[in-house]
Amino acid sequence: MVDGREPPGWKPNPNKVILRILKSGLVGTNPFSTHGALLADIQKGIFGHSASLQSGDFQVAASKIGAGSFAAVSAAPGWYQLVLAPVNFTYIN
């Protein structure tokens, strides 16, 4: 959910973990067409020393590299989602 919004057709499911992002705009070239899919790494706990995002967090090794990749939601333009495989649920707090 972003700013209280969900993609169309969204329904909660306690047996799935779905990460969703909403593209809010674009300046320049679309990174999905030049860099490929957006990949997700997972960290058990927090990356770094603070719950808020810090620049150093990008240097911390993940507990699970390549936990999944985001794909466009065809029924909801601008939305991308990653359905996390159950094997990765152990990394969720």
C-alpha positions in Angstrom: 0.0 0.0 0.0 1.4 3.4 -0.9 -0.1 6.5 0.7 -3.2 4.4 1.5 -3.7 3.3 -2.1 -3.7 -0.3 -3.4 -3.7 -1.5 -7.0 -7.1 -2.3 -8.4 -8.4 -5.7 -7.4 -6.1 -5.9 -4.4 -7.2 -8.3 -1.6 -5.3 -9.3 1.5 -4.1 -12.9 1.7 -2.5 -14.2 4.9 -0.7 -17.0 3.1 1.2 -14.8 0.6 3.8 -12.1 0.9 3.5 -9.6 -1.9 5.7 -6.5 -2.2 4.2 -3.8 -4.3 5.7 -0.5 -5.6 4.0 2.3 -7.5 6.0 4.2 -10.1 5.2 7.9 -9.3 6.9 9.4 -12.4 9.7 9.2 -14.8 12.4 11.6 -15.8 14.7 10.4 -18.7 14.9 6.8 -19.7 12.8 4.1 -18.2 15.2 2.0 -16.0 13.1 -1.1 -16.5 13.9 -1.0 -20.2 17.6 -0.2 -19.8 18.5 -2.2 -16.6 16.0 -5.0 -16.6 13.9 -6.2 -13.7 14.1 -4.7 -10.3 15.5 -7.3 -8.0 14.9 -7.7 -4.2 17.4 -8.7 -1.6 16.2 -9.5 2.0 17.8 -8.9 5.4 16.6 -10.6 8.5 16.1 -7.6 10.8 17.3 -4.3 9.5 20.1 -3.3 7.0 22.7 -1.4 8.9 22.1 0.2 12.4 18.9 2.1 12.0 15.3 1.3 11.0 15.3 4.4 8.8 17.0 4.2 5.4 20.7 5.3 5.5 23.2 5.5 2.7 25.3 2.9 4.4 22.5 0.4 4.2 23.4 -0.2 0.5 26.7 -1.6 1.6 25.4 -4.2 4.1 25.3 -7.8 2.9 21.8 -9.2 2.6 20.6 -12.4 4.3 19.1 -13.5 1.0 20.4 -12.1 -2.3 17.9 -12.3 -5.2 14.9 -13.2 -3.2 12.8 -12.3 -6.3 12.1 -9.8 -9.0 9.3 -7.3 -9.5 7.0 -7.6 -12.5 4.5 -5.1 -13.9 0.9 -5.7 -12.8 -0.9 -5.8 -16.1 -4.3 -4.8 -14.7 -2.8 -1.8 -12.8 -0.5 0.4 -14.9 2.4 1.8 -12.9 2.3 -0.9 -10.3 5.0 -3.5 -9.9 4.9 -6.5 -7.6 7.0 -9.3 -6.3 5.4 -12.4 -4.9 7.8 -13.8 -2.3 8.4 -17.5 -2.4 7.5 -19.3 0.9 11.1 -20.4 1.3 11.9 -16.7 1.9 9.3 -16.2 4.6 11.9 -16.9 7.3 13.6 -13.6 6.6 10.4 -11.6 7.5 10.3 -10.1 11.0 
